[in-house]
Amino acid sequence: MGDGFRFDLLPPGSGVLCALSGGADSMYLLCRLLEGRERYGWTVCAAHFNHGLRPAAQRDEDFVRDWCGRQSVPLYATRENAEEYAFRNKLSVEEAGRVLRYRFLEETAWEIGCAEHPFFVATGHHAGDNAETVLMNLIRGCGLNGLTGIPERRGSVVRPMLNVTRREILDYLEEHAVPHVEDETNTDPAYTRNKVRLQLLPLLEELNPRAVEHLCAAAARLGEDEAELSRQAARISGQGLDVPEGVAVNVDLLREAPRPIALRACGQLLERAGLGAEAVHREGMLALALGDNPSASLDVPGGRVWRQYGLLALSRSREAAPPRPRELVEGQIHWGSWAIGCTPAVCPEKAYITAQNFYLKPHRYVVRSRHEGDRITLGERPAKTVKKLLIEAKIPACRREFIPVIDGGGQAAALGGFGPDRHRLARPGEPALHIILKMEENGSCTRT
């Protein structure tokens, strides 16, 4: 494949946060980003997430701290218990770790960025990871979108190594005498991805040594096809009308479209209405449009879809009124689907730990739903209205009143899932209130 590192994914002068585990892939990524620092004036930082799962986890953290220190790379590190999070949220430990890791990376990039120079997050996914993802999706059963592999860019996350092979990574590290640590779980056959990596891919490479390259090339071509079909579907979904209860669309638009485009348009309309948009929901919605029953309906996660003769209506479930304001007292209170802990403390060296864990200046605080005109200043970014933040985070309109605002003297001091106003953070060594916010089971208001 040659040098397939995509320096062009990051504009000159960008800020980039490298997801650094200490393994070969992430060490290669950081070294190439440091090359970009010299060539393109990038600001490069690193972030290490300790899942607390492996005996060697502390060794890995110590390794990256030492290496970053010697290379003058600012490092942000945190530790969370992925096993506990998996149990609370009914996820596999692997998926829980992924959710926590990306949340940490994106929150860290948000905090250290600014309006003029936002930070991107770079991850070390390489060509082999891309090929494995395509194969795993194919084995599990998927549509065209599942065969497009790992996207090079999604929001603020970039993956500049998708055209770089594992062999190229190891050769580079050896040539430049760059150390790395090995994750012992990478050889554990209990994980499906490891079986694909260690058994299936080598077999395919016996049949064709360029199997990984060809799988990645096919995924890229299929990605172009998927993007074009989605663009055509958007011409239909864009004709849907916002109505007080949700969205409505003329059934003839779906009936007249080719099935692959109509299905994608159904998915786009479902997402626009804040409803479940999995394959079964898209199929069910299209069946309503194509059917003869002018008043048929379908329940989907978050609401329902029903025919009104020539119209197809999508409606969110009616929510109960948002919880009433509650004073934030010592201990823990429950507000809707959130649990909010408040403990008097002395502020440590850092008042901000995560968006859910921070220290506020002592004050009388009330937990309430948002008010028109609420503004908050997150990290070093300019102040924004709470309304705009919720819209940018794609929180469905029907759920925005259920995101808690911690109010101090009529001003927003913190926003659930987003973090505290920087002006309300306590000073190190001074009295403070330690605040911890947790979404309880079945809560649905999360930052996306």
C-alpha positions in Angstrom: 0.0 0.0 0.0 3.0 2.4 0.5 2.7 5.3 2.8 -1.1 5.6 3.1 -1.1 7.9 6.1 -3.7 10.6 5.4 -2.1 13.9 6.5 -4.7 15.7 4.4 -7.5 14.8 6.8 -6.3 17.5 9.1 -6.0 21.1 7.9 -2.8 23.0 8.6 -2.8 24.6 12.0 -5.3 22.1 13.4 -5.4 20.8 17.0 -5.4 17.0 17.2 -5.9 14.7 20.2 -4.3 11.3 19.7 -6.0 8.3 21.3 -3.0 6.7 22.8 -3.2 3.2 24.4 0.6 2.6 24.1 0.1 -0.2 21.6 1.9 -0.4 18.3 -1.0 1.2 16.3 -1.4 4.2 18.6 2.3 4.8 19.0 2.6 4.8 15.2 -0.3 7.3 15.0 1.3 9.7 17.5 4.6 9.6 15.7 3.0 10.5 12.4 1.0 13.2 14.0 4.2 14.7 15.4 5.6 14.7 11.9 2.5 16.7 11.0 3.3 19.0 13.8 6.5 19.9 12.1 5.1 20.0 8.6 1.7 21.6 9.1 1.8 23.4 12.4 -0.6 21.0 14.2 -1.0 21.2 17.9 -0.7 17.6 19.1 -1.9 16.3 22.5 -2.5 12.7 23.6 -5.3 11.1 25.7 -5.1 7.7 27.5 -8.1 5.9 28.8 -7.5 3.3 31.5 -10.4 0.8 31.4 -9.4 -0.8 34.7 -9.8 -4.3 33.2 -6.3 -5.7 32.8 -3.5 -6.4 35.3 -1.2 -4.5 32.9 -3.4 -1.4 32.6 -1.3 0.6 35.0 1.9 -0.4 33.3 0.4 0.9 30.0 -0.6 4.2 31.6 2.9 4.6 33.1 4.5 3.8 29.8 2.5 6.5 27.8 3.1 9.1 30.6 6.8 8.5 30.4 7.0 8.6 26.6 4.8 11.7 26.2 6.8 13.4 28.9 10.1 12.8 27.0 8.5 13.9 23.7 6.9 17.1 25.3 3.4 15.9 24.3 0.7 17.0 26.7 -1.2 13.9 28.0 -4.7 13.7 29.4 -5.5 10.5 31.2 -8.4 9.1 33.1 -9.6 5.8 34.5 -13.1 4.4 34.6 -14.5 1.0 35.5 -15.8 -0.4 32.2 -17.1 -3.6 33.8 -19.3 -1.7 36.2 -20.6 0.6 33.4 -21.4 -2.5 31.3 -23.4 -4.1 34.1 -25.3 -0.9 34.8 -26.2 -0.3 31.2 -26.6 -3.9 30.1 -23.7 -3.8 27.6 -20.9 -6.1 26.8 -17.7 -5.1 28.5 -16.1 -4.4 25.0 -19.0 -2.1 24.0 -18.9 -0.3 27.4 -15.2 0.3 27.0 -15.8 1.8 23.6 -18.6 4.1 24.8 -16.6 5.3 27.7 -13.4 5.8 25.6 -15.0 7.8 22.9 -16.9 9.9 25.5 -13.7 10.7 27.2 -11.9 11.6 23.9 -14.6 13.8 22.6 -15.1 15.6 26.0 -11.4 16.2 26.3 -11.1 17.5 22.8 -14.1 19.8 23.5 -12.5 21.1 26.7 -9.0 21.9 25.3 -10.3 23.3 22.0 -11.5 26.8 21.4 -13.7 28.5 18.8 -10.8 29.5 16.5 -8.9 26.2 16.8 -11.2 23.2 17.6 -9.5 19.9 18.3 -10.0 16.8 16.3 -9.7 13.3 17.8 -7.4 10.9 15.9 -7.7 7.1 16.4 -5.3 4.4 15.3 -7.6 2.2 13.2 -5.6 0.7 10.3 -6.3 -1.3 7.1 -6.5 -4.6 9.0 -9.1 -3.1 11.4 -11.1 -1.9 8.4 -11.0 -5.3 6.7 -12.0 -7.1 10.0 -15.0 -4.7 10.4 -16.2 -5.5 6.9 -15.9 -9.2 7.5 -17.6 -9.1 10.9 -20.5 -7.1 9.5 -20.9 -9.5 6.6 -20.9 -12.5 8.9 -23.5 -11.0 11.2 -25.7 -9.9 8.4 -25.8 -6.3 7.2 -26.9 -4.0 4.4 -24.7 -2.0 2.1 -23.8 0.5 4.8 -22.3 -2.3 6.9 -19.9 -3.2 4.1 -18.5 0.3 3.8 -16.1 -0.3 6.6 -14.8 2.3 9.1 -15.3 5.9 8.0 -12.2 8.1 7.7 -14.1 11.0 9.3 -17.1 11.1 11.6 -17.8 14.5 13.2 -14.6 15.5 15.0 -13.1 12.0 14.9 -10.6 11.3 12.1 -8.8 8.0 11.2 -5.8 8.8 9.1 -4.4 5.2 9.1 -7.0 3.2 7.3 -4.7 2.7 4.3 -1.8 1.6 6.4 -1.2 -2.1 7.1 -0.1 -3.7 10.3 3.2 -4.7 8.7 3.9 -1.1 7.7 3.2 0.0 11.3 5.6 -2.5 12.8 8.3 -1.7 10.2 8.0 2.0 11.0 8.3 1.5 14.7 11.4 -0.7 14.3 13.0 1.7 11.8 12.5 4.7 14.2 13.2 2.7 17.4 9.8 3.6 18.9 8.8 1.3 21.8 5.2 0.0 22.4 3.4 -2.2 24.8 1.3 -5.3 23.9 -2.3 -5.8 25.1 -2.5 -9.4 26.1 -6.3 -9.5 25.4 -5.5 -9.1 21.6 -4.7 -12.8 21.5 -7.8 -13.9 23.5 -9.9 -16.1 21.2 -13.0 -15.3 23.3 -13.4 -12.1 21.3 -14.9 -12.4 17.9 -12.6 -9.7 16.4 -9.6 -11.7 17.5 -10.8 -14.8 15.8 -11.3 -12.8 12.6 -7.8 -11.2 13.0 -5.9 -14.3 14.0 -7.7 -17.0 12.0 -9.9 -15.7 9.2 -7.7 -12.9 7.8 -4.5 -15.1 7.6 -6.5 -17.7 5.7 -7.8 -15.1 3.2 -4.2 -13.8 2.8 -3.1 -17.4 2.0 -5.5 -17.3 -0.9 -4.5 -13.8 -1.8 -1.7 -11.9 -0.1 -3.5 -8.6 -1.0 -6.8 -9.6 0.6 -6.8 -6.8 3.2 -6.0 -4.2 0.5 -8.8 -5.5 -1.7 -11.3 -5.6 1.1 -10.5 -2.0 2.0 -10.7 -0.9 -1.6 -14.1 -2.6 -2.0 -15.4 -1.0 1.1 -14.3 2.5 -0.2 -16.2 1.8 -3.5 -19.3 0.6 -1.7 -19.1 3.7 0.5 -19.4 5.9 -2.6 -22.4 3.9 -3.7 -24.0 4.3 -0.2 -23.4 8.0 -0.1 -25.0 8.5 -3.5 -28.1 6.4 -2.6 -28.4 8.4 0.6 -28.2 11.7 -1.3 -31.0 10.5 -3.6 -33.1 9.4 -0.5 -32.6 12.9 1.0 -34.5 14.4 -1.9 -37.5 12.5 -0.7 -37.1 12.8 3.1 -36.4 16.5 2.6 -40.0 16.9 1.4 -41.4 15.6 4.7 -43.2 18.3 6.6 -42.6 19.1 10.3 -46.0 19.0 12.1 -46.8 19.6 15.8 -46.7 15.9 16.6 -43.7 15.0 14.5 -43.2 14.6 10.7 -45.6 13.8 7.8 -44.8 12.7 4.2 -46.8 11.9 1.1 -46.9 8.1 0.6 -46.6 8.5 -3.2 -43.0 9.8 -2.8 -42.1 6.5 -1.2 -44.2 4.4 -3.6 -42.6 5.9 -6.7 -39.0 5.6 -5.5 -36.8 2.5 -6.1 -36.9 0.3 -3.0 -33.3 1.0 -1.9 -33.9 4.7 -2.0 -37.3 4.5 -0.4 -35.9 2.5 2.5 -33.1 5.0 3.1 -35.7 7.9 3.0 -37.7 6.0 5.6 -34.6 5.8 7.8 -33.9 9.5 7.4 -37.5 10.4 8.3 -37.5 8.2 11.3 -34.2 9.8 12.6 -35.6 13.3 11.9 -38.6 12.4 14.1 -36.4 11.1 16.8 -37.7 7.5 16.4 -36.0 4.1 16.1 -34.5 3.7 12.6 -33.1 0.1 12.5 -33.7 -2.1 9.5 -36.9 -3.6 10.9 -38.4 -0.1 11.5 -37.5 1.1 8.0 -39.0 -2.0 6.4 -42.2 -1.7 8.5 -42.6 2.0 7.6 -42.2 1.3 3.9 -44.7 -1.5 4.1 -47.3 1.0 5.5 -46.6 3.3 2.5 -46.9 0.5 0.0 -49.9 -1.2 1.7 -53.6 -0.9 0.9 -54.8 -0.1 4.5 -55.3 3.7 4.7 -55.2 3.7 8.5 -52.6 1.1 9.4 -50.1 1.9 12.1 -46.8 0.7 13.4 -45.2 1.1 16.9 -41.5 2.0 16.8 -39.1 2.9 19.6 -40.0 6.4 20.8 -43.4 6.6 19.1 -45.4 5.3 16.2 -45.9 5.6 12.4 -49.3 5.5 10.8 -51.2 6.1 7.6 -53.7 8.9 7.1 -54.8 7.9 3.7 -52.3 9.7 1.4 -50.0 10.7 4.2 -47.6 8.8 6.4 -47.3 10.4 9.8 -44.4 9.9 12.3 -45.2 10.8 15.9 -43.2 10.8 19.1 -44.7 9.3 22.2 -46.3 12.0 24.5 -44.0 12.6 27.4 -44.9 13.3 30.9 -44.3 16.9 32.1 -40.6 17.5 33.0 -39.8 17.1 36.7 -40.4 20.0 39.0 -37.4 22.0 40.3 -35.6 20.5 43.2 -33.1 22.0 45.6 -29.7 20.4 45.4 -29.0 19.2 48.9 -26.1 17.2 50.4 -26.3 13.6 49.4 -28.1 12.4 46.3 -31.4 13.6 44.7 -33.3 12.1 41.7 -34.5 14.4 39.0 -36.3 12.5 36.2 -33.9 9.8 34.9 -30.9 11.5 36.5 -29.2 10.9 39.9 -27.3 13.9 41.1 -24.9 13.7 44.0 -23.7 16.7 46.0 -21.0 16.5 48.7 -19.2 19.4 50.5 -15.5 19.1 49.9 -12.2 21.0 49.4 -11.6 21.5 45.7 -8.6 19.4 44.5 -6.0 20.6 42.0 -8.5 20.3 39.1 -12.1 21.4 39.6 -13.2 19.7 36.3 -12.7 16.0 36.1 -15.4 15.0 33.5 -18.6 16.5 32.2 -20.3 14.4 34.9 -17.9 14.9 37.8 -16.7 18.4 38.9 -16.5 20.9 41.8 -18.7 24.0 41.9 -18.3 27.0 44.1 -20.5 26.8 47.2 -24.0 28.2 46.6 -27.6 27.4 46.8 -28.4 25.4 43.7 -31.6 24.2 42.2 -32.0 21.4 39.6 -34.6 22.3 36.9 -35.4 22.0 33.2 -34.0 24.6 30.8 -35.5 28.1 30.6 -35.6 30.3 27.5 -32.4 32.3 27.3 -30.3 30.0 29.5 -26.6 30.4 28.6 -23.5 28.5 29.7 -19.8 28.6 29.0 -18.2 25.2 28.6 -14.5 25.0 28.9 -12.6 27.6 26.9 -15.4 27.9 24.3 -17.6 31.0 24.0 -20.8 31.1 25.9 -23.8 29.5 24.1 -27.4 29.1 24.8 -28.5 25.8 26.3 -31.0 25.6 23.5 -28.3 25.8 20.8 -26.1 23.2 22.6 -29.0 20.7 22.8 -29.8 21.2 19.1 -26.1 20.8 18.1 -26.0 17.6 20.1 -29.0 16.3 18.2 -31.1 15.8 21.4 -34.7 15.3 20.1 -36.9 18.3 20.9 -39.2 16.1 23.0 -36.4 15.2 25.3 -34.7 18.6 25.8 -36.9 19.5 28.8 -35.6 16.4 30.6 -31.9 17.4 30.6 -31.2 18.9 34.0 -29.9 22.4 34.5 -28.1 23.1 37.8 -29.2 26.7 38.5 -27.3 29.0 40.8 -29.0 32.3 41.4 -31.1 32.2 38.2 -28.1 31.3 36.0 -27.1 27.9 34.5 -24.1 26.6 36.5 -24.1 23.2 34.8 -25.9 21.2 32.1 -26.5 17.4 32.4 -24.2 15.5 30.1 -22.4 18.6 28.9 -20.6 19.9 32.1 -20.2 23.0 34.3 -20.0 26.6 33.4 -16.3 27.4 33.8 -17.1 30.6 35.8 -18.8 28.5 38.4 -16.0 26.0 39.0 -14.4 26.1 42.4 -10.8 27.2 43.0 -8.2 24.6 44.1 -7.8 24.4 47.8 -11.1 26.3 48.5 -14.5 25.0 49.8 -16.5 23.4 47.1 -19.5 21.2 46.3 -18.5 17.9 44.6 -21.1 17.2 41.9 -21.6 13.9 40.2 -24.4 13.4 37.7 -25.4 10.0 36.5 -28.0 8.9 33.9 -30.0 6.1 35.5 -31.1 3.0 33.7 -33.6 3.6 30.8 -32.6 7.3 30.6 -32.5 8.4 27.0 -31.0 11.9 27.1 -27.4 11.5 26.2 -25.0 13.7 24.3 -24.3 12.3 20.8 
